[in-house]
């Protein structure tokens, strides 16, 4: 793993303009529920019908949104985002730089983990050291690269000593890499590792954090239930329990909303929006995002090791057809890896335009005048299946014959991490809304495989630009580096940059105060259910 850290740029770019441009019911965040003025009540059991089960509950063990959705409610970090992606205190009440290479965090006092263990500076030290431990091999530990030492100054003061200035460290710690786990549980997990168990084996069985919900039960592939933490340090949640119920079929999730068996369908396919908007029992929660949906190539497999082939496929795909026909317009066309609103996004970037005839010429130049056969892998979401089918049809125009293979979510991530695929469909939520986190996890050679670089891209110039961007203090110079990185990624075409999709959820009318961040994380503490 190279020495890389994520820089905070201007304390994050405000992405409110993304939200303003999205029409929804009742508003962009869905924070008002059905808006009928009925009194809100505490208690109740919130059921979220979700397309995929969590892969693991150890924050150091996975790098996928379904897992983070659950973990977000169990574990807290030192710092968190608000709905405008501004940094806010969480387990740390304040932070400052002591010198160029030292960040100091003042911690909340009197906080305890779900097992009664105290939260303090030693707990922070234990957690960060575990995330950096090569034996644990956290896939997102790159967010902590450059951290050399964590020092417990006193019970409620902790310092991060870094190899070089990392102005973005507080932002990095909003990511699940900064999740705080009970130190006692960490000790038990290490003991299990000494007995031959995999990292995270104990934590996955009974995850213990400081969050407003506690782990209760996990029936793998069926449901995962959390219960209210009655001893939460910052005001308890309104609802009693949250159940993440695995319902892979889109239409079944809609049916469960109608019957009241579920309160939220996450996600909601764009093709189902109209049905919900016509219902008096349901509404659509819409959230602009800083995400990227893409069709990736395995750059180690022939013929995708040829840039001309990748460019040809990119130019043969009409993205508007996918956005209008599959996303129903609830997305913006992607030109490169970054969404508008991400720090150092290049608004003048020129992408590979749709041009079937030019695509045919590029294929012929690459030695495939009659095309070839290949396979697209995807998981079982209807939208990704629809995208795969659409791409299959479009690529026939340049002689490429496509088969589609569908995987269960956890198996899908595992298999594409191994590199046995030709092409695959996936997305990236960019949890810090800045340039490096939108590029490095997907394309830096340090992250090849399960860490995120599933195209197996290796480009020395790109790696150098990303590494230099992290340590560049001058704003203009930093932008220049990320601008060039975006140009390389368009030219090399490791993926087809499809769209920056709005996040859609179907919500039952009884749900109030539901909110989703532009990073896709659900905020459930203030949710109420009208009884």
N, C-alpha and C positions, 0 to 999 in steps of 0.2 A: 504494500500500500504506500503510495507516494505521500509526500508531505503536502497535504492540501486541507484547507479549511474554507468555510463559506463566509464571505464578507457581507456584512449588512450595508446596504447602500441607502443613505439618507433615511435611515430608520424605516426602511421598506418604502416602495412606491405605493402611493395610495391608489387602490384599484376600484374606488367607488364608482368611477364612470362605467365600469363593466356592469355593475349592478343596476345603475340608472337605466341602462339601455334594455333591460329585460322586463317584459310584462309578465305578470303572474297574478295568481289569486292566493291570498288577498294582497300581498305585496312581495317585493323582491326576496325578503328573508322568510316570509311565511310566518312572521312572529305574532300575528294577530289571530291565528286560528280561523274559525269560520266567521268571526266578526259579528255575531248576532247579539252580543251584549250579555249573554248568560253569565252567571257568576262562576268564577273558577273555583275548583275544589282540589284539595290535596288528596293524595292516595290514588289507588288504582294501579293496574298492571298494564304497562305500555308494551305492545307487541309490534316489533318491526320485522316485516317480511323481507328478507334479504336474499339476493340471488345466489350468494356463495357463503359457505361457512368460513369462519376464521381458520387460518392455517396453524397458528400457534399463538399463545398468550404471553410468551416471553418477548418483550420488546427487542431483545438482542437476537432473536431467532428468525425474524421475518422482515419483509419489506413490502407488504401488500396492504391495500386499503381495507378489505374486509377484516383483517386482523387488527389493524390500527383503530377501526371503528369501535371495536369492543375495548381495546386497551385504553383508549382515550378516556373512558369513564372509570377505569380502575386506577390508573396511574396518573399522577400529576408531574409537571416539570417545574423547574425554577421560574420559567417565564412562559407566558402564553400569548396568543393573538386574540384581539377582539374581532368583531365582524368586518372591520375595515382594514384588517391585517396590521394594525398598530400593536406594538409590544406593550404588554401589561404585566404587573406583578402577579405571581402565583405563589409557589413555595418560597420564592425569594421576594422580599418586600422592596428591595432596591438593589442597584448594582452600579458600579463605576470602575473606571480604570485607575489603578494605583500608579502604574507606569506603563510604558509602551507594551511591555510583555506580561502584564499582570491585570487580570480582572478580579474584582472583589464583589462578592454577593453577601448581602445581609439577609438572613433567613427568618421566616415566620417562626414565632416561638409558640410552644405548647401544642404543636401538631404531632399526632401519632399515626402510625400505620395501622392497618386493619387488625393486625395481631397484637396491638398494644405497644409495639416497639417505638421508641421516640425518633422523630425526624430531627436531624441535626447535621452539623458539618461533617461528622464522621460518616453519616449515611450517604451524603453527597459524594464524598471521597470514594466510598466503597462502590457506588453505582457507576461513577465515571471510569474508575479503574477497571471495572468489569467490562464496560463497553469497549475499552481500549485493549483488552486482553486478547492476544492472538489465538489463545486456546478456545476462547468463546466464539471468536470469528463473527462478530456482529456485522451484517452486510452493509450497514450504513455508518460504520465507525469512521468513515472518511470525514464525516462532519465534525469530528473531534481531532483530526490530524493537526499537528502543531502543538497540542496540549502535552506538555512534558511532565507536569506534576500538579496534583491537587492537594492543597494544604488546608487543614482544619486549623484556622487561626485561633478560634475559641469555639464554644458550643454552637453559636449561631452566626459565625462568620467563616466563609470559605473563600479561598483564592485559587484561581486557575493560572498557573505559570505556563507561559507559552514560548515556543522556540522563536517566534517572530510575532509582530503585532497582528492580532486577529480582531478587527473592529466588529466583525459580525458574529462573535461568539454568542451573545445573548439570543440572537435570532436562531442560530443553530440549535440551541437548547430548547426551542419550542417543538422541535421534531421529536418523535418517539425515542430517538437516541438519548434524549435527556430525561426519560422516564425514571421516576424514583421508586425502587422496589425495596421492600423490607430487608435490612441488612442481615437479619436472622435467616431469611429465606435464601439470600445469596450464599451465606455460609453453608446451608444445607445443600444447595445446588452444587457448590464446589466439592463438598464431601461425596456427593453422588458421582461426580466426574472422576474422582479418585478411585471409585469402585467400578469404573468402566462405563458409566452412563453418559449419554450425550449432554452437552451443555443445554441448560434450560429444562431438563426433564422434570425437576422438582417444581420449578416455577410454573410450568405449563399445567401441572396437576392442580395447583391452588395458588394463583397469582395474588400477591398481596401488595397493595399500594396505599396511598393516602386519599384516594378519590372519593367523590360523593356517592359512588356505588361500589359494592363489594361483589366478588365472585361468589356464585352460589352453585351452579350445576352446568355441566356441558355434556350433552348427548351428541357426540360427533356426527355431523351430517344431518342432524335433526333440529336442535335448538341449543342456545346458550343463554343462561339466565343470570342476571345480576340483581342484587337487592340493595335497598337504600342503606347507606352508612349513617346510622343514627347518631354517631359521634363525630360527624364531619366538622372540621374546624371553622368553616366559613358559611354556615347555614345549610341545613339539610335540603336534599332534593324534595320536590313536591310529590313525585310518584313513588310507589312502594317498590315496584320491580320493573325491570326492562328485560324483555325476552327477544333475542335475535333469532328469528325462526327462519330456517333455510327453506325457501320456496323458489325453486329454480325457474319455473315457468312463469312468464310475464302475466299471462291471462289469469293464471291461478292466483297470483298476488292481487290482481284487480278484484277478482271475485271475493277474496278474503276481506278486502276493504269494504265491499258492498254488504257483506254479511256481518261485519263487525268482528270477525275472527282476528283480523290484524288492524292496526291503526295507521301504519305507514308502509308503503311499498317503496323499497330502496334497492335499485333505482326504478324509475318509471321510464318506460320506453317512449320516445317521442311520438310514436304511432298511436299511443294510448291516451295522449293528452286530451284530444277532442272528446273522448268518451267521459273522462273525468269532469271536464268543464261543463258538460251537459247534466251532470248529476248534482242533486242538492245535498247528497250525503258525503261528497268528497271534493277536495280541491287540489290544485297543483302547486307544489312548492318549487320555485325556480330560482336558481342561484348561478350567476355568472362565475366563471372559473379562470384559473391560470393553468389549466390542464392542457395536455396534448394527447390526441388519439392518433395512432400511426400504424402503418403496415411495415413491419421490419423485415430486413433481409439477413440471412446468415452469410456474412462476408467471407467465411472460411469454406463455404460450399460452392462448387461450380454449379451454375455459371455466375453466381452472385458475387464471386470474388472479382468480377469485371465491372468497373465503374460504368461502362457504356450500357451494360445490361440493366443495372440499377437505374440509371438515368432514363433508359427507354421505358421501363415499367412506370416510373414516376410520371413521365409525359403521356403515357397511354391511359391514365386514370383521370376521369373527369370528377374532380372533388365536389363540384356543385351538384352533380347527380346524387352523390352520397349525402351531402348536407340537406338538400331539398327532399330527396326521396326517402331517406332513412332517418335522419335527424330532424326531419320536418322543419328545417330552418332554425332549430335551436342550437346553433353553432356558428362559429366564424371560420372561414377558410384559413388553414395554416399554410404559411409560406416556408417557414423554418421551424426550429425547435422551440422557440419562445413565443408565448402569447403576448398580445398587447397588454401593457400594464405591468409586465415583469421588468425589473430593473435592468437597464442596458439592452432592452429590446431595440433592434434596428428597424425603424419604421421605413427605411429606404431599401431594405433587402429585396432583391429580385429573385424569385423562385424559378423552378422549372415549370414552365407553362404547359397546359394541356395542348398536345399537338401529336395526333396519331401518326401522321406521315413522317414527321421527324423521328418519332419513336421507332418506326419501321426501319428507317435509315440507320439509326444507332444500333439496332439489333443486327442488321446485316453487316455493319462495320465490325461488330464484335464476333462475327462468325456464325450467327444464327439467323440467316435470311428466312428460314421456314419456321422459326420459333423453336420451342422445346416444351417439355412437360415438367411440372413442379407441383408442390403441395403447399397449401396454406394451412397452418395450425391455428386453432382458436379455442377458447373455452365456450361454455354452453349458453352464454347470454344471447338473446334473440338478436339484439342490435349488432353484435359482432358477427354472428352467423349471417345476418343480412348483408353486412359489409363484405364478408368473404364471398358470398354468392354474387354480389354486385361486381366485385373485382374479377371474379371468375369469368363473368360474362363480358366485361370490358376488355380483358386481356386476350380474348379470342380474336379481337380485331387485329392484333399484331402476331397472331399465330401461337400464342402461349396457351397450353392446355393445363388447367388447374384442377387438382383434386383437393377436397376439404376434409380435414380430420379434426374431430372435436374431442376435447379433454375436460375432465372435471378440474376445478380451479387449482387445487393444490398440486395435482399431478401435472397440470399444464405448466405451472411455474417451475416445477422441478425439471421437466423435460426440456423446456426451452433454455433453461439454465445450463443444461448439459451440451447444447449445441448440435443436436441431431436433426434440427428442422431445416427447411428451405426458407419459408416465409412465415410470419406470425402476425397476429393483430393484438395490440396491447395499448395501454394508456399510461400516462405519467401525470401525477397531480401537482408536482412542484410545491412541496409543503412549506417552503420559505419564500416563495414568490420572488426569487432573484435569479440572476443569469446563471451562476455556476451550478446551482442546484437543479436548474432546468436542462443543463447540458452534461455536466460531468458524470452523474450517475448512469446516464444512458450511453455515453460515448467515450469517456476517458478509459484508457487501457488498464488502469488500476482496478476498474470495476467490471472486468470481463466475467460473464457468467451470472450466477444468482444475485450478485450485488446490483445488477441493473443493466449492464452492457451486454444484452442478449443478441446484438448484431455482431459481436466479437470484433468490433472496430478497433484498429490500432493505427493511430496517426500521430507521429512524433510532434509535428507542428501544432496540432490541436492540443495535445497534452501540455506542451510548453506554454501555450497561450492561456490555458485554464489555470495552470500552476502560477503563472505570473499575474494573472488577474486577481488571484487571491491576496497577493502581497502588494498590489499596486494601490498607493494612496491617492495619487492624482486622478481626479474624476475623468478627465478627458482621455488620459492614457489608458485607464481601465476600460472605458467604453470602446476605445480603438481595439483593444485586445479581444473583447467579446464580440465586437463587430466582425473582426476577421474570423473568429471561431464560427460565427453563424454563416459566413460566406463559404468556409470550408465544408460545413455540413450540408449546405445546399449542393455544392459542387460534387462532393463525394457520394451523396444520396444513400447513406446507410439505411434510411427508412423513407417511406413516402409520408410526408407530413400532411395528414388528412384534415384535421379540424381541431379547434379549441371549443369543446362542447360545453353547453350549459348543463349544470347538474339538475336533474328533475326527480322529484319524488311525488308519489300519490299519497295524500293524507286524508284521513277520515275527519269529518267536520267536528268531532268531539275534541280534537287535539288543539291545544293552544300553546303559544310561546315556543314553537319549534323553530330552531335556527340552524343553518348550516354555514360553515365557513367556506370561502372560495377555494380552500384546500380539500374540501369534501368532508371534513370532520363535522359530526353532528353534535350540537350543544343541547344536552337533555336535562340539565339541572333544573331549569325553570319551567319545563313542560308540565302542563296540567291536562287532565282528561275530564271533560264534563260528564258527570254520572247520570 
